[in-house]
Structure formats: C-alpha cells, structure tokens
Amino acid sequence: MPAFFMSITHTAQPPISQQALQQLEQELETLLSRRYGDITEQQLLSLLKLKSFSQVADSQLALFQVHFVLYHLLYRIAARWAANETAHIEIGLARIKILPWQNALPATPDTKAAYYAEWQNYWRMTPMGLTERLNQFWQFYQQRYLSPPDVKLSDDEALRLLALQWPCSQVELKKAFRKQSLKHHPDRGGDQQAFVRITLAYKKLLTRF
C-alpha cells in the first residue's frame, strides 16, 4: 500500500452506521469497477442516490457533508485498488478518473486523502468555516487561471454570467455560483476565462450584501 495511504487514521465516528457505510462503499466500488475514464462527482451522487445525512438548515453545509462521505469512500477504494494493483483512481475536483493499472505509473501523494480520512473534519465544519474555505479555494483558482489580472465586469454582466436577476438572496447567489463554476471549471474540461469571469461576477455581487 502506498505510504501516503498507510498513515491514515480514523479519530471520529461517521454520520451513518458502519454497516451502512460499508454497504455504500460496496455500491460505489461496483460502480467504479464497471467503467474506466472520467466520471463526475455529480454523476456518482446521482447514481448512488446520496442525500443529506443530517437535518442541517444550511444547504451548502449539507452539500459538503455528502461530498465528504463520497470522497472518504473514494480514497479508501483508491488505496485498496492501489494495494491490489487493480486500477489507478485519480481523485480531482468534482471529477474522478479511473485508469488501468500500470506498474510504471508513479504513485503521486495526495494530501487530501488524510483530510477526508478524518471524520472529525466532517463534524467540525460549520457554515462560517465552509464559507471561508470556499473563498480560499476560489481565490486560489482565480489566481491560478486569471489572465489578464485586470478583468472588469459591470453589475449587469455579473448577473448575466450567473443567470440571476436582481434582487436575489445571498443563498441564491451562492447556488448560482456553484452551478456555473462547476460547469465551467477547467479541471472538468471547461473554459478557463469563462471560469475566471464567473468567479469575478460572484465576488462583485457578493459585495452588495
């Protein structure tokens, strides 16, 4: 087993029973074993019919919790498949790629594996913490893909890019941003400049609140 998977430990309980978690893992592994190539996070969630594991009122936090459980299981399966030389699983942003096993393909350490292994990271996340984490994430990708750095948008352009009409609530803004950013994200085959403009549109409209 690759060294970066061996150090994973579990220090808190999952949001569902161990039996339910194992059943979900089996269903996910069956889905993955039937296909090679790319599959999106949303496709997996739909196929598994995963829904919120709690009654949290914040919709973004509920999405995070479902995402966390899925990625926890993905990294477990990836570790097992690597140990058994079954196949390579590349786990990216909202997209998973399954490749036939190749001994010559180097194992690349993934620091996110340790994060998703710890259930305490699931439980400690709050709506405020999630907002901060998302802001840091989008800032990183904006800096990575933004060119040129002086892109300017009008309010009308920002609303059009996010398919919104004013007035809208902050919740509606966040939902629209998530939908459009995932659609156009470069790591999912989207256009880099479109992704940058969507990010800027979100930040511009966010200042209205």
C-alpha positions, 0 to 999 in steps of 0.5 A: 500500500502506498505510504501516503495511504498507510498513515491514515487514521480514523479519530471520529465516528461517521454520520451513518452506521458502519454497516451502512457505510460499508454497504455504500462503499460496496455500491460505489466500488461496483460502480467504479469497477464497471467503467474506466475514464472520467466520471463526475462527482455529480454523476456518482451522487446521482447514481448512488442516490446520496442525500443529506445525512443530517437535518442541517438548515444550511444547504451548502453545509449539507452539500459538503457533508455528502461530498465528504462521505463520497470522497472518504469512500473514494480514497479508501477504494483508491488505496485498496485498488492501489494495494491490489494493483487493480486500477489507478483512481485519480481523485480531482475536483468534482471529477474522478478518473479511473485508469488501468493499472500500470506498474510504471505509473508513479504513485503521486501523494495526495494530501487530501486523502488524510483530510477526508480520512478524518471524520472529525473534519466532517463534524467540525465544519460549520457554515462560517468555516465552509464559507471561508474555505470556499473563498480560499479555494476560489481565490486560489483558482482565480489566481491560478487561471486569471489572465489578464489580472485586470478583468472588469465586469459591470453589475449587469454582466455579473448577473448575466454570467450567473443567470440571476436577476436582481434582487436575489438572496445571498443563498441564491447567489451562492447556488448560482455560483456553484452551478456555473463554476462547476460547469465551467471549471477547467479541471472538468474540461471547461473554459478557463476565462469563462471560469475566471469571469464567473468567479469575478461576477460572484465576488462583485455581487457578493459585495452588495450584501 
